[in-house]
Amino acid sequence: MEKIGRISPREWMTIITLVFYAHVASITVSIRYGFLADAFAKRNVPGKVYGLIGTSVFVGFAADFFFKITEICMTKWNSRKILAGSAIGLSIITLVTGFVYRIPNTTAVVAISITLRMIQGVLGFAVTLVPVDFINANFPKKFDMVNGLVNMGYFSGHGVAELLGCILYDNYGYEVAFAFAATMALLAAAATLCFIPNTQTYLSIQGKAVKDLDSTDGPLITNKTQRLSKFLVFPLIATMLINANYGVIQVTVTPFLKEEFQKSISYGGSVLTLVSVGMALGSVSVGFILQSKIISHFTAMGIGAFCIFNGLLMTFPPESLPAVYNLSPILAFPGVFIAGFGDPFMTIATLKALYGVQLQKKGILTPQVTTTITGIWIMGYCSMYYAGSFIAGVLTDCLSYSATGELLAGFCLLAVLICVLLRLNFTHVYNEDDEMKPLTF
């Protein structure tokens, strides 16, 4: 078992700031999910239309990824400037989104909301990619632990957004929830300027060294890793399937409980919060487990998929079992918690496995390759996560809420089988003696 080296007080302050930043970034992106369906149903907007509002954020993610907007910024500015600027941008976009709802013309509200959501996606990609780059640059030997803590911030932010968002919406209206998220984003920008070191990005620091590495003996990717890397499309697909489920859960749980059991929007928000509590605990757990090398990355994926599958079956029990089905409001709490706990095991382990099979035989992962892999992972993770909003809108228009959950639980079973097969074949793909080249903090 590998011991985690000493972390200085200055480094702890930086990590805490990163966790807070991730927490707030998640709040700004997720604040609407608990009450989105209710708010637009009041304006007679069908599910497949309001689902697009949630899903359209991925267009911004894709634009950033393919046009390398954040990568270009990372070669010109340091992490602190990019993170602070992105937080300020998210604050403005979030505030405007809230007040757009006051426009009488519903078509205009939907169109403007989708446009703002796309812009939010560009900033959302930056606030996901840059922290991973920062961890690679400053905490290479503690990557799993720090990445797990930062992901705890992202996932816990979902919970705060869904609970407080629903409470604020129930009591004060649509705009106030967004104003709260915008204020938090400004606080995150201030914290970033105060506590994040003014260091260059990982991508820019080793720009010259990468050229030297490319001219050394041997290919950047060995024949073995090149052959095996293509199989990582399967865990990446499994991760996408799993996050499609979460996009569905975020949109469907609240109206499901309201329609079937006459529960309030705030009650639904409290159920959604348990997804994020499970995710937060799972993030910390898998971060320390992978850091200590107790289990392999592919084993972690299998554990995560299994938890998610079982959790979803509890959340949406079959209508053919009336005695169980009538307990659904109670079962929803442990169900979403178990499912949430499994998600980080799948997603965080996938990122590390993607790094692992691309390692050069000398044990150095170049910044360009690292950034590309991280971008692919973010796209894989977020594509179906946000597509889940649209999927939920379409499926719940055609099926019942419970049937939608049961259908997607089946996809999680597929993910479990994929991970079990990969565990048998690719446990030792990643050489645990390899490590990324450390940089000075």
C-alpha positions in Angstrom: 0.0 0.0 0.0 1.4 3.4 -1.0 1.7 6.0 1.7 0.4 9.5 0.9 3.2 12.0 1.4 3.0 15.0 3.6 0.9 17.9 2.3 1.9 21.3 3.5 -0.7 23.8 4.9 -0.3 25.9 1.7 -1.1 22.9 -0.4 -4.1 22.0 1.7 -5.4 25.6 1.3 -5.0 25.2 -2.4 -6.8 21.8 -2.4 -9.7 23.2 -0.3 -10.1 26.1 -2.7 -10.2 23.8 -5.7 -12.8 21.7 -3.9 -14.9 24.8 -3.1 -14.5 26.0 -6.7 -15.7 22.7 -8.1 -18.6 22.7 -5.6 -19.7 26.1 -6.8 -19.2 25.4 -10.5 -21.5 22.4 -10.1 -24.1 24.5 -8.4 -24.3 27.0 -11.3 -24.7 24.2 -13.8 -27.1 22.1 -11.8 -29.3 24.7 -10.0 -32.2 24.2 -12.4 -32.5 20.4 -12.4 -34.8 19.9 -9.4 -37.5 22.3 -10.6 -36.9 22.6 -14.4 -39.7 20.2 -15.3 -42.2 21.9 -12.9 -41.3 25.4 -14.0 -41.7 24.7 -17.7 -44.7 22.4 -17.3 -46.5 25.4 -15.8 -45.9 27.1 -19.2 -47.2 24.1 -21.1 -43.8 23.2 -22.5 -43.5 19.5 -23.4 -40.8 17.3 -21.9 -38.8 16.9 -25.1 -38.5 20.7 -25.3 -37.5 21.6 -21.8 -35.2 18.6 -21.8 -33.3 20.4 -24.6 -32.6 23.2 -22.2 -30.6 20.9 -19.9 -29.0 19.0 -22.8 -27.9 22.1 -24.8 -25.1 22.7 -22.4 -23.3 19.8 -24.1 -23.2 21.8 -27.3 -20.9 24.3 -25.5 -18.8 21.4 -24.1 -18.4 20.0 -27.6 -17.5 23.4 -29.1 -14.9 24.0 -26.5 -13.4 20.5 -27.0 -13.3 20.4 -30.8 -12.2 24.1 -31.2 -9.7 23.8 -28.3 -10.9 27.0 -26.8 -9.8 26.2 -23.2 -6.5 24.6 -24.4 -5.6 27.8 -26.3 -6.3 29.8 -23.1 -4.2 27.4 -21.1 -1.2 28.1 -23.3 -1.6 31.9 -22.8 -2.8 32.3 -19.2 -2.2 30.6 -15.9 -4.8 28.5 -14.2 -5.8 31.1 -11.7 -6.8 33.6 -14.4 -8.8 31.0 -16.4 -10.6 29.7 -13.3 -11.5 33.1 -12.0 -12.6 34.4 -15.4 -14.7 31.3 -16.0 -16.4 31.7 -12.6 -17.3 35.3 -13.3 -18.7 34.3 -16.7 -20.8 31.6 -15.1 -22.1 34.1 -12.6 -23.3 36.5 -15.3 -24.8 33.7 -17.4 -26.6 32.2 -14.5 -28.1 35.5 -13.3 -29.4 36.4 -16.7 -30.9 32.9 -17.1 -33.0 33.4 -14.1 -34.5 36.7 -15.1 -35.2 35.5 -18.7 -38.0 33.4 -17.2 -40.0 36.7 -16.7 -40.4 37.2 -20.4 -44.1 36.6 -21.3 -43.3 34.9 -24.6 -42.6 31.2 -23.8 -40.9 30.5 -27.1 -38.5 33.4 -26.5 -37.8 32.1 -23.0 -37.0 28.6 -24.3 -34.8 29.9 -27.1 -32.8 32.3 -24.9 -32.4 29.7 -22.2 -31.0 27.2 -24.7 -28.6 29.8 -26.1 -27.4 30.8 -22.6 -27.1 27.1 -21.7 -24.7 26.6 -24.7 -22.5 29.4 -23.6 -22.5 28.0 -20.1 -21.3 24.7 -21.6 -18.2 26.4 -23.0 -17.4 27.7 -19.5 -18.4 24.4 -17.9 -15.8 22.5 -20.0 -13.1 25.0 -18.8 -14.0 24.6 -15.1 -13.7 20.8 -15.5 -10.6 20.6 -17.6 -8.4 23.2 -15.9 -8.6 21.7 -12.4 -7.4 18.3 -13.7 -4.6 20.1 -15.5 -3.7 21.9 -12.3 -3.6 18.7 -10.3 -1.4 17.0 -12.9 1.0 20.0 -12.7 1.2 20.4 -8.9 0.1 17.1 -7.3 1.3 14.3 -9.7 2.1 11.8 -7.0 -1.2 12.5 -5.2 -3.3 12.7 -8.3 -5.9 10.1 -7.2 -6.4 11.6 -3.8 -6.7 15.2 -4.9 -8.8 14.4 -7.9 -11.2 12.4 -5.7 -11.5 15.4 -3.3 -12.1 17.8 -6.2 -14.8 15.5 -7.7 -16.3 15.4 -4.2 -16.8 19.2 -4.7 -18.4 18.7 -8.1 -20.8 16.0 -6.8 -21.7 17.7 -3.5 -22.5 20.8 -5.5 -25.2 18.9 -7.4 -26.8 18.1 -4.0 -26.7 21.6 -2.7 -28.1 22.9 -6.0 -30.9 20.4 -6.1 -32.0 20.8 -2.5 -31.6 24.6 -2.1 -32.7 25.2 -5.7 -36.0 23.4 -5.1 -36.5 25.2 -1.7 -35.8 28.6 -3.2 -38.0 27.9 -6.2 -40.9 26.7 -4.0 -40.7 29.7 -1.6 -39.3 32.6 -3.6 -39.6 31.8 -7.3 -37.5 30.8 -10.3 -35.2 33.9 -10.4 -34.0 33.7 -6.8 -32.6 30.2 -7.2 -30.4 31.4 -10.1 -29.4 34.6 -8.2 -28.2 32.4 -5.4 -26.0 30.4 -7.7 -24.6 33.5 -9.4 -23.6 34.9 -6.0 -21.8 31.7 -5.1 -19.9 31.9 -8.4 -18.6 35.3 -7.6 -17.4 34.0 -4.2 -15.6 31.2 -6.0 -13.9 33.7 -8.3 -12.7 35.7 -5.3 -11.4 32.6 -3.5 -9.5 31.6 -6.6 -7.8 34.9 -6.9 -6.8 34.8 -3.2 -5.7 31.2 -2.8 -4.8 29.5 -6.1 -1.1 29.8 -6.9 -0.1 32.0 -9.8 1.5 29.1 -11.6 1.6 28.1 -15.3 -0.7 25.4 -16.6 0.7 21.9 -17.0 0.2 22.2 -20.7 2.4 25.3 -21.0 5.1 24.4 -18.5 6.3 21.4 -20.4 5.7 22.7 -23.9 9.5 22.6 -24.8 10.1 19.4 -23.0 7.4 17.6 -25.1 9.3 18.3 -28.3 12.4 16.8 -26.8 10.5 13.7 -25.6 9.0 13.2 -29.0 12.5 12.9 -30.6 13.7 10.3 -28.1 14.0 6.6 -28.7 10.8 4.6 -29.2 7.2 5.6 -30.0 5.1 7.7 -27.6 2.7 4.8 -27.4 4.0 1.3 -27.3 2.5 -1.4 -29.5 1.0 -3.1 -26.4 -0.7 0.0 -25.1 -1.8 1.0 -28.6 -3.5 -2.4 -29.0 -5.1 -2.2 -25.6 -6.2 1.4 -25.6 -8.9 0.9 -28.2 -10.7 -1.4 -25.7 -11.1 1.5 -23.3 -13.9 2.6 -25.5 -16.0 0.1 -23.6 -15.6 1.5 -20.1 -16.0 4.9 -21.6 -19.3 3.8 -23.2 -20.3 2.3 -19.9 -19.6 5.6 -18.1 -21.7 7.4 -20.7 -24.6 5.0 -20.1 -24.4 5.4 -16.4 -24.4 9.2 -16.6 -27.4 9.1 -19.0 -29.2 7.5 -16.0 -28.2 10.5 -13.8 -29.5 13.0 -16.4 -32.8 11.1 -16.3 -32.9 10.9 -12.5 -32.3 14.6 -12.1 -35.3 15.4 -14.4 -37.7 12.6 -13.5 -37.5 11.9 -9.8 -39.1 15.2 -8.7 -42.1 15.1 -11.0 -42.4 11.3 -10.4 -42.8 11.8 -6.7 -45.1 14.7 -7.2 -47.4 13.0 -9.7 -47.5 9.5 -8.2 -47.3 10.3 -4.5 -48.2 14.0 -4.2 -44.8 15.0 -2.8 -43.6 18.6 -2.9 -40.8 19.8 -5.2 -38.7 20.3 -2.1 -39.2 16.7 -1.1 -38.0 15.6 -4.6 -35.0 17.9 -4.2 -34.1 16.2 -0.9 -34.1 12.9 -2.7 -31.9 14.2 -5.4 -29.5 15.5 -2.7 -28.9 12.0 -1.6 -27.5 11.2 -5.1 -24.9 13.8 -4.6 -24.1 12.8 -1.0 -23.4 9.3 -2.3 -21.4 10.7 -5.1 -19.3 12.9 -2.8 -18.6 10.0 -0.4 -17.8 7.7 -3.4 -15.4 10.3 -4.8 -13.3 10.5 -1.6 -13.4 6.7 -1.2 -12.3 5.9 -4.7 -9.6 8.6 -4.6 -8.0 7.2 -1.5 -8.5 3.6 -2.6 -6.8 4.2 -6.0 -4.1 6.3 -4.4 -3.3 3.5 -2.0 -3.5 0.9 -4.8 -5.8 -1.3 -2.9 -7.8 -2.3 -6.0 -7.2 -1.8 -9.7 -9.0 0.8 -11.8 -11.1 -1.7 -13.7 -12.2 -3.4 -10.4 -13.3 0.1 -9.3 -15.4 0.4 -12.5 -17.1 -2.9 -11.8 -17.9 -1.9 -8.2 -19.4 1.4 -9.4 -21.5 -0.1 -12.1 -22.9 -2.7 -9.7 -23.9 -0.1 -7.1 -25.6 2.0 -9.8 -27.6 -0.9 -11.2 -28.9 -1.9 -7.7 -29.6 1.6 -6.7 -31.7 2.4 -9.7 -33.7 -0.8 -9.3 -34.6 0.5 -5.8 -35.4 4.0 -7.0 -37.9 2.8 -9.7 -39.3 -0.6 -8.5 -41.6 -2.4 -11.0 -45.3 -1.6 -11.0 -46.0 -5.3 -11.0 -45.0 -5.4 -7.3 -47.6 -3.1 -5.8 -46.5 -3.6 -2.2 -42.9 -2.6 -3.1 -44.0 0.1 -5.5 -46.1 1.9 -2.9 -43.0 2.2 -0.8 -41.2 4.0 -3.6 -40.9 7.4 -1.9 -39.0 5.7 1.0 -37.0 3.4 -1.3 -35.9 6.4 -3.4 -33.6 7.7 -0.6 -31.4 4.6 -0.2 -31.7 3.8 -3.9 -30.3 7.1 -5.2 -27.7 7.1 -2.4 -26.3 3.7 -3.4 -26.5 4.6 -7.1 -24.7 7.9 -6.4 -21.9 6.2 -4.4 -21.1 4.0 -7.4 -20.8 6.7 -10.0 -17.3 8.1 -9.0 -15.9 4.5 -8.9 -16.8 4.3 -12.5 -15.9 7.8 -13.8 -12.7 8.6 -11.8 -11.3 5.1 -12.4 -12.0 5.5 -16.2 -9.9 8.6 -16.3 -7.0 6.9 -14.6 -7.3 3.9 -16.8 -7.3 6.1 -19.9 -4.1 7.7 -18.6 -2.6 4.3 -17.9 -2.8 2.8 -21.3 -1.3 5.9 -22.9 1.8 6.1 -20.7 5.0 6.1 -22.5 7.3 3.2 -21.8 9.6 5.5 -19.8 6.7 6.4 -17.5 6.1 9.9 -18.7 2.7 11.1 -19.9 3.1 14.2 -22.0 1.0 17.3 -21.4 -0.6 17.3 -24.9 -1.7 13.7 -24.5 -2.8 14.3 -21.0 -5.0 17.2 -22.0 -6.5 15.4 -25.0 -7.3 12.3 -22.9 -8.9 14.4 -20.1 -11.0 16.2 -22.8 -12.2 12.9 -24.2 -13.1 11.8 -20.7 -15.0 14.9 -20.0 -16.9 14.6 -23.3 -17.7 10.9 -22.5 -18.8 11.7 -19.0 -20.8 14.8 -19.8 -22.3 13.9 -23.2 -24.8 11.4 -21.8 -25.1 13.1 -18.4 -26.6 16.1 -20.1 -28.2 14.1 -22.9 -30.1 12.4 -20.1 -32.2 15.5 -19.7 -33.4 15.2 -23.3 -33.7 11.4 -23.0 -35.8 11.8 -19.9 -38.1 14.3 -21.6 -38.7 12.0 -24.6 -39.1 8.8 -22.6 -41.4 10.2 -19.9 -43.6 11.7 -22.6 -44.0 8.1 -24.0 -43.6 6.0 -20.9 -44.3 6.3 -17.2 -41.6 7.7 -14.9 -41.1 4.2 -13.3 -40.8 2.5 -16.7 -38.1 5.1 -17.7 -36.1 4.3 -14.7 -36.4 0.5 -15.2 -35.3 0.8 -18.8 -32.2 2.7 -18.0 -31.4 0.4 -15.1 -31.1 -2.3 -17.8 -28.4 -0.2 -19.4 -26.5 -0.2 -16.1 -26.7 -3.9 -16.1 -24.9 -3.8 -19.5 -22.3 -1.6 -17.9 -21.8 -4.1 -15.1 -21.2 -6.9 -17.6 -18.8 -4.8 -19.6 -16.8 -4.0 -16.5 -16.7 -7.6 -15.3 -15.3 -8.7 -18.7 -12.7 -5.9 -18.6 -11.7 -6.9 -15.1 -10.8 -10.4 -16.3 -8.8 -9.1 -19.3 -7.3 -5.7 -18.5 -6.5 -5.6 -14.7 -2.8 -5.2 -15.3 -2.9 -2.8 -18.3 -1.7 0.0 -16.0 1.8 -0.4 -14.7 1.6 0.8 -11.1 5.3 1.6 -11.2 4.8 4.3 -13.8 4.2 7.8 -12.7 3.9 11.3 -14.3 6.8 13.6 -14.2 6.5 15.8 -11.1 6.6 19.6 -11.3 7.5 22.1 -8.7 4.6 23.5 -6.7 
